[in-house]
Amino acid sequence: MAKDVLRIANCSGFYGDRLSAAREMVEGGPIDVLTGDYLAELTMMILFKDRQKDPTAGYARTFLRQMEDVLATCAQRRIKIVSNAGGLNPAGLAHQVRELARRLGIQVRVAHIEGDDLLPRLPELQAQGLELRHMDKDIPLRDLGAQVLTANAYLGGWGIAEALRRGADVVICPRVTDAALVVGPAAWYFDWARDDWDRLASAIVAGHIIECGPQCTGGNYSFFREVPAIERIGFPLAEMHPDGSFVITKHPGTGGLVSVGTVTAQLLYEIQGPRYFNPDATARFDTIQLRQEGPDRVLVHGVRGEPPPPTTKVCINYLGGYRNSVTFVLCGLDIDEKAKLAQDTLWSLVGGKDHFAEVFVDLVRWDRPNPRRNEEAFAHLTVVVKDPDPSKVGRAFTNKAIEMALANYPGFFVTHPPTDASPYGVYWPTLVPSELVEHRVVLDDATIPIEPVATGPSREVELPVVELPPPPEGETLRLPLGLLAGARSGDKGGNANVGLWTRRPEAFSWLRTYLTTERFRQLVPEAAGLKVERYEFPNLLALNFIVCGLLGDGVAASTRMDPQAKSFGEYVRAKVVEIPRALLAE
């Protein structure tokens, strides 16, 4: 491998992503490292349920299927493989990879990372005085009163770097940060120091861009009509350079688009303010600079970094209880009256709302006047119930809803047959001092401890100068915000973020002036009564809004139809606003 560039390819953005992506990335062009991101906060709950059924499980099984396609080729071409598919059982997945290599008749050295699992250490940590307070609600864990199922610290990239330095061909990770899958290989390959804050921060940015696979190559892109061959988008590559700068691209001949716009959209995905905290460094997102270098090639440079915080984030999931739901379909006239009748009848049959620990009711009006087809007269009334007792919210609840079928509002039907109760997990984000996390590498018969990165005072970071014209004045037209702004949204526990960006400085000058926190609240009624944070990124011509608590207690517990806020950005883009006519000339 030439030391002037390290080609890091991504083949997975989530557990369930395209199976053929690993083979496509290995066979589609030269790469040096193959990475894959399989873990999300919700995924940890899925893997927990897997391990409850089979103690040898707890990892992303699709990763093994992908390795059947590419492990031999990667060994032959000396392509390193780094993935967080280990989930709750990295040692078990490492064993399975070794068994696969044996069956294929190839020699590979497989390392795994451990030390993220804090579940058995929670009593010890609390005895030391750690309150493990919820990061958003400021409640100590001792007040939870529920069964904790998983507790995993977000490890950094230095364990990966050490495993590669000692000759590992495959590194199986547990709950590391998404960016660590790039930070580790880059730090190893270029021999960066632990306090190379700018280079490490740049690698964090690269990891954030490619972590979600084709979301940076045209997937989920607001201006999707500009994306060629969108039905088969290529997965991304980050061409890392020794100074930390890098180019985002994809293999030739694959579908999709790599542009300043597609990269900007992914940069805004699930972030908060200008500082992007990581165990290895703090990346300053307000220093990122983008430049289109050619077709499907975007240069990312100028990233500045600071030392990491003294604490490490921990994802705790606990058993929230059991839930069930029924969705009544209402049709035609008198929708509000039909909805009231359905609710009144249901509550009388099941013992009232107070019979359950939590109730959520939502009426969504899909119906139109003078409908042209049956479906255009529909509205949905969804009733969700939660309770610690599964018998209350099981068939005893849904069967009563079905009993109403011939004795209630006209046109009665529901969207699905009666179901039983299902358990749900609740996300509890917290922090622990980094020195208490026992980060380790296991390779062959050796276990190598990884010291936490030393923190320090924030550095003086010079922000790029962004010259913006004054916002245009004059006549305005009421048009959708999305005519000028792209968006990308997502979840962070119970919070939702939406990043909005423009293509031209003139449009951003207007957007930053027009879209204040107050006006955002007016546009998005769901934000009423919730804390809303607003951040500006002039270097990206972007704004980012955090709506705290919009998703309740996180994805698994949320009662919203879109519990991960994936559509939230497009919803905001559809809002009609006063746009200056001058911005519509082009």
Solvent accessible surface area in square Angstrom, and as a share of the most:
residue,aa,sasa,rsa
1,M,120,0.53
2,A,68,0.53
3,K,128,0.54
4,D,88,0.46
5,V,20,0.12
6,L,0,0.00
7,R,75,0.27
8,I,0,0.00
9,A,0,0.00
10,N,2,0.01
11,C,2,0.01
12,S,1,0.00
13,G,12,0.12
14,F,114,0.48
15,Y,44,0.17
16,G,51,0.49
17,D,28,0.15
18,R,55,0.20
19,L,84,0.42
20,S,19,0.12
21,A,0,0.00
22,A,1,0.00
23,R,92,0.34
24,E,51,0.23
25,M,5,0.02
26,V,0,0.00
27,E,105,0.47
28,G,37,0.36
29,G,20,0.19
30,P,100,0.63
31,I,12,0.06
32,D,17,0.09
33,V,0,0.00
34,L,1,0.01
35,T,4,0.02
36,G,1,0.01
37,D,4,0.02
38,Y,3,0.01
39,L,9,0.04
40,A,42,0.33
41,E,26,0.12
42,L,58,0.29
43,T,10,0.06
44,M,0,0.00
45,M,9,0.04
46,I,75,0.38
47,L,0,0.00
48,F,36,0.15
49,K,83,0.35
50,D,23,0.12
51,R,90,0.33
52,Q,126,0.56
53,K,170,0.72
54,D,61,0.32
55,P,101,0.64
56,T,95,0.55
57,A,12,0.09
58,G,0,0.00
59,Y,21,0.08
60,A,0,0.00
61,R,139,0.51
62,T,39,0.23
63,F,3,0.01
64,L,31,0.15
65,R,113,0.41
66,Q,4,0.02
67,M,0,0.00
68,E,87,0.39
69,D,49,0.25
70,V,1,0.00
71,L,1,0.01
72,A,45,0.35
73,T,32,0.19
74,C,1,0.01
75,A,35,0.27
76,Q,152,0.67
77,R,128,0.47
78,R,199,0.73
79,I,9,0.04
80,K,28,0.12
81,I,3,0.01
82,V,0,0.00
83,S,1,0.01
84,N,0,0.00
85,A,0,0.00
86,G,0,0.00
87,G,1,0.01
88,L,28,0.14
89,N,15,0.08
90,P,15,0.09
91,A,47,0.37
92,G,17,0.17
93,L,0,0.00
94,A,0,0.00
95,H,98,0.44
96,Q,63,0.28
97,V,0,0.00
98,R,92,0.34
99,E,48,0.22
100,L,6,0.03
101,A,5,0.04
102,R,157,0.57
103,R,146,0.53
104,L,76,0.38
105,G,67,0.64
106,I,35,0.18
107,Q,174,0.77
108,V,25,0.14
109,R,96,0.35
110,V,3,0.02
111,A,0,0.00
112,H,13,0.06
113,I,0,0.00
114,E,46,0.21
115,G,10,0.10
116,D,5,0.03
117,D,66,0.34
118,L,2,0.01
119,L,64,0.32
120,P,102,0.64
121,R,35,0.13
122,L,11,0.05
123,P,91,0.57
124,E,80,0.36
125,L,1,0.01
126,Q,61,0.27
127,A,90,0.70
128,Q,101,0.45
129,G,57,0.55
130,L,39,0.19
131,E,63,0.28
132,L,7,0.03
133,R,90,0.33
134,H,16,0.07
135,M,92,0.41
136,D,82,0.42
137,K,101,0.43
138,D,93,0.48
139,I,66,0.34
140,P,10,0.06
141,L,11,0.05
142,R,155,0.57
143,D,90,0.47
144,L,33,0.17
145,G,83,0.80
146,A,40,0.31
147,Q,113,0.50
148,V,32,0.19
149,L,11,0.05
150,T,4,0.03
151,A,0,0.00
152,N,2,0.01
153,A,0,0.00
154,Y,27,0.10
155,L,5,0.03
156,G,5,0.05
157,G,1,0.01
158,W,31,0.11
159,G,0,0.00
160,I,1,0.00
161,A,6,0.04
162,E,30,0.13
163,A,0,0.00
164,L,4,0.02
165,R,153,0.56
166,R,99,0.36
167,G,28,0.27
168,A,0,0.00
169,D,43,0.22
170,V,1,0.00
171,V,0,0.00
172,I,0,0.00
173,C,0,0.00
174,P,0,0.00
175,R,6,0.02
176,V,0,0.00
177,T,14,0.08
178,D,36,0.19
179,A,2,0.02
180,A,0,0.00
181,L,6,0.03
182,V,2,0.01
183,V,0,0.00
184,G,0,0.00
185,P,0,0.00
186,A,0,0.00
187,A,2,0.02
188,W,55,0.19
189,Y,6,0.02
190,F,27,0.11
191,D,123,0.63
192,W,16,0.06
193,A,50,0.39
194,R,84,0.31
195,D,90,0.46
196,D,32,0.17
197,W,34,0.12
198,D,39,0.20
199,R,89,0.32
200,L,0,0.00
201,A,0,0.00
202,S,4,0.03
203,A,0,0.00
204,I,0,0.00
205,V,0,0.00
206,A,0,0.00
207,G,1,0.01
208,H,3,0.02
209,I,0,0.00
210,I,2,0.01
211,E,15,0.07
212,C,22,0.13
213,G,0,0.00
214,P,25,0.16
215,Q,18,0.08
216,C,0,0.00
217,T,0,0.00
218,G,0,0.00
219,G,11,0.11
220,N,108,0.56
221,Y,10,0.04
222,S,11,0.07
223,F,31,0.13
224,F,116,0.48
225,R,220,0.80
226,E,87,0.39
227,V,11,0.06
228,P,77,0.48
229,A,53,0.41
230,I,70,0.36
231,E,142,0.64
232,R,125,0.46
233,I,13,0.07
234,G,5,0.05
235,F,3,0.01
236,P,0,0.00
237,L,8,0.04
238,A,0,0.00
239,E,22,0.10
240,M,0,0.00
241,H,49,0.22
242,P,60,0.38
243,D,89,0.46
244,G,1,0.01
245,S,18,0.12
246,F,0,0.00
247,V,3,0.02
248,I,0,0.00
249,T,9,0.05
250,K,16,0.07
251,H,5,0.02
252,P,121,0.76
253,G,88,0.85
254,T,50,0.29
255,G,8,0.08
256,G,3,0.03
257,L,39,0.19
258,V,0,0.00
259,S,20,0.13
260,V,57,0.33
261,G,11,0.11
262,T,0,0.00
263,V,0,0.00
264,T,4,0.03
265,A,1,0.00
266,Q,0,0.00
267,L,0,0.00
268,L,0,0.00
269,Y,9,0.04
270,E,31,0.14
271,I,3,0.02
272,Q,89,0.40
273,G,10,0.10
274,P,39,0.24
275,R,96,0.35
276,Y,39,0.15
277,F,125,0.52
278,N,9,0.05
279,P,31,0.19
280,D,2,0.01
281,A,0,0.00
282,T,2,0.01
283,A,0,0.00
284,R,25,0.09
285,F,0,0.00
286,D,16,0.08
287,T,1,0.01
288,I,0,0.00
289,Q,67,0.30
290,L,35,0.18
291,R,121,0.44
292,Q,80,0.35
293,E,84,0.38
294,G,21,0.20
295,P,129,0.81
296,D,40,0.21
297,R,82,0.30
298,V,0,0.00
299,L,22,0.11
300,V,0,0.00
301,H,51,0.23
302,G,22,0.21
303,V,6,0.03
304,R,95,0.35
305,G,0,0.00
306,E,4,0.02
307,P,14,0.09
308,P,5,0.03
309,P,35,0.22
310,P,86,0.54
311,T,43,0.25
312,T,9,0.05
313,K,58,0.25
314,V,1,0.01
315,C,1,0.00
316,I,0,0.00
317,N,4,0.02
318,Y,29,0.11
319,L,47,0.23
320,G,26,0.25
321,G,5,0.05
322,Y,53,0.20
323,R,47,0.17
324,N,11,0.05
325,S,33,0.21
326,V,3,0.02
327,T,18,0.11
328,F,0,0.00
329,V,2,0.01
330,L,0,0.00
331,C,32,0.19
332,G,32,0.31
333,L,144,0.72
334,D,89,0.46
335,I,5,0.03
336,D,84,0.44
337,E,112,0.50
338,K,24,0.10
339,A,4,0.03
340,K,129,0.55
341,L,81,0.40
342,A,0,0.00
343,Q,39,0.17
344,D,71,0.37
345,T,32,0.19
346,L,0,0.00
347,W,23,0.08
348,S,86,0.55
349,L,70,0.35
350,V,16,0.09
351,G,59,0.56
352,G,21,0.20
353,K,100,0.42
354,D,145,0.75
355,H,74,0.33
356,F,14,0.06
357,A,73,0.57
358,E,88,0.40
359,V,43,0.25
360,F,65,0.27
361,V,48,0.27
362,D,58,0.30
363,L,56,0.28
364,V,43,0.25
365,R,120,0.44
366,W,111,0.39
367,D,33,0.17
368,R,135,0.49
369,P,129,0.81
370,N,139,0.71
371,P,58,0.36
372,R,202,0.74
373,R,149,0.54
374,N,96,0.49
375,E,85,0.38
376,E,26,0.12
377,A,7,0.05
378,F,34,0.14
379,A,0,0.00
380,H,43,0.19
381,L,1,0.00
382,T,32,0.18
383,V,0,0.00
384,V,6,0.04
385,V,0,0.00
386,K,12,0.05
387,D,10,0.05
388,P,96,0.60
389,D,55,0.28
390,P,58,0.37
391,S,74,0.48
392,K,68,0.29
393,V,0,0.00
394,G,2,0.02
395,R,113,0.41
396,A,64,0.50
397,F,1,0.00
398,T,2,0.01
399,N,60,0.31
400,K,69,0.29
401,A,0,0.00
402,I,58,0.29
403,E,105,0.47
404,M,4,0.02
405,A,41,0.32
406,L,181,0.90
407,A,83,0.64
408,N,34,0.17
409,Y,5,0.02
410,P,96,0.61
411,G,53,0.51
412,F,29,0.12
413,F,91,0.38
414,V,26,0.15
415,T,66,0.39
416,H,67,0.30
417,P,99,0.62
418,P,36,0.22
419,T,56,0.32
420,D,94,0.49
421,A,22,0.17
422,S,53,0.34
423,P,58,0.37
424,Y,20,0.08
425,G,1,0.01
426,V,7,0.04
427,Y,15,0.06
428,W,10,0.04
429,P,8,0.05
430,T,1,0.00
431,L,76,0.38
432,V,1,0.01
433,P,36,0.23
434,S,19,0.12
435,E,120,0.54
436,L,44,0.22
437,V,13,0.07
438,E,89,0.40
439,H,20,0.09
440,R,69,0.25
441,V,0,0.00
442,V,26,0.15
443,L,6,0.03
444,D,89,0.46
445,D,152,0.79
446,A,44,0.34
447,T,76,0.44
448,I,18,0.09
449,P,96,0.60
450,I,17,0.09
451,E,120,0.54
452,P,54,0.34
453,V,16,0.09
454,A,81,0.63
455,T,62,0.36
456,G,38,0.36
457,P,122,0.77
458,S,79,0.51
459,R,94,0.34
460,E,176,0.79
461,V,26,0.15
462,E,151,0.68
463,L,86,0.43
464,P,34,0.21
465,V,132,0.76
466,V,52,0.30
467,E,151,0.68
468,L,45,0.22
469,P,45,0.28
470,P,112,0.71
471,P,53,0.33
472,P,33,0.21
473,E,158,0.71
474,G,60,0.58
475,E,102,0.46
476,T,57,0.33
477,L,54,0.27
478,R,152,0.55
479,L,50,0.25
480,P,52,0.32
481,L,0,0.00
482,G,8,0.08
483,L,101,0.50
484,L,17,0.09
485,A,0,0.00
486,G,0,0.00
487,A,5,0.04
488,R,10,0.04
489,S,3,0.02
490,G,0,0.00
491,D,12,0.06
492,K,72,0.30
493,G,2,0.02
494,G,10,0.09
495,N,10,0.05
496,A,1,0.01
497,N,2,0.01
498,V,0,0.00
499,G,0,0.00
500,L,0,0.00
501,W,7,0.02
502,T,4,0.03
503,R,117,0.43
504,R,60,0.22
505,P,54,0.34
506,E,69,0.31
507,A,2,0.02
508,F,0,0.00
509,S,4,0.02
510,W,15,0.05
511,L,0,0.00
512,R,82,0.30
513,T,81,0.47
514,Y,32,0.12
515,L,1,0.00
516,T,51,0.30
517,T,31,0.18
518,E,112,0.50
519,R,85,0.31
520,F,0,0.00
521,R,80,0.29
522,Q,138,0.61
523,L,25,0.12
524,V,0,0.00
525,P,85,0.53
526,E,64,0.29
527,A,0,0.00
528,A,71,0.55
529,G,81,0.77
530,L,52,0.26
531,K,127,0.54
532,V,15,0.09
533,E,39,0.17
534,R,64,0.23
535,Y,60,0.23
536,E,54,0.24
537,F,0,0.00
538,P,38,0.24
539,N,28,0.14
540,L,9,0.05
541,L,31,0.15
542,A,0,0.00
543,L,0,0.00
544,N,0,0.00
545,F,0,0.00
546,I,4,0.02
547,V,0,0.00
548,C,26,0.15
549,G,34,0.33
550,L,15,0.08
551,L,2,0.01
552,G,43,0.41
553,D,52,0.27
554,G,1,0.01
555,V,18,0.10
556,A,28,0.22
557,A,4,0.03
558,S,7,0.05
559,T,33,0.19
560,R,76,0.28
561,M,144,0.65
562,D,37,0.19
563,P,39,0.25
564,Q,55,0.25
565,A,3,0.02
566,K,90,0.38
567,S,61,0.40
568,F,6,0.03
569,G,2,0.02
570,E,83,0.37
571,Y,72,0.27
572,V,0,0.00
573,R,30,0.11
574,A,68,0.53
575,K,43,0.18
576,V,65,0.37
577,V,1,0.01
578,E,61,0.27
579,I,0,0.00
580,P,4,0.03
581,R,121,0.44
582,A,63,0.49
583,L,5,0.03
584,L,53,0.26
585,A,90,0.70
586,E,167,0.75
